[in-house]
Amino acid sequence: MRTKIFIITLVFILLSGCMQNTLYYWSGYSRTLYKYKQRPDEVTLAKHMKVIKKIFAHSEMYNRKVAPGVYCEYGYLLLLSGDTKGAEKYFALEQETYPESTKFVQLLMQNVESQKGVINE
């Protein structure tokens, strides 16, 4: 009887070590970011942005936080494409989720304001 309990306990311990329980949901983030950095074009950018949107959806669905910096990255990509309102929204989400990023987000918001000035001229 003792050996059965020992074996069951051992199996349980070994299997629980294989479980992957991460704080953040990453999907294919690293892969698409790497491809985008290798070949920065419309196709790789669109794929990377699609993965980031998937991260947002799955993080909410699985009740996990979006990883630090991902909201900012998405906002910055929107800013580069000319969507200043969208950029502001995601910068604000980053600041709300991670208050320690306030200084960095403020710098990005200044970039948004300067971008608006260029567009309005």
Stockholm file with secondary structure:
# STOCKHOLM 1.0

chainA/1-121         MRTKIFIITLVFILLSGCMQNTLYYWSGYSRTLYKYKQRPDEVTLAKHMKVIKKIFAHSEMYNRKVAPGVYCEYGYLLLLSGDTKGAEKYFALEQETYPESTKFVQLLMQNVESQKGVINE
#=GR chainA/1-121 SS CHHHHHHHHHHHHHHHHHCCCCSBCCTTHHHHHHHHHHSCSHHHHHHHHHHHHHHHHHHHHTTCBCCTTHHHHHHHHHHHTTCHHHHHHHHHHHHHHCGGGHHHHHHHHHHHHHHHHHHHC
#=GC SS_cons         CHHHHHHHHHHHHHHHHHCCCCSBCCTTHHHHHHHHHHSCSHHHHHHHHHHHHHHHHHHHHTTCBCCTTHHHHHHHHHHHTTCHHHHHHHHHHHHHHCGGGHHHHHHHHHHHHHHHHHHHC
//
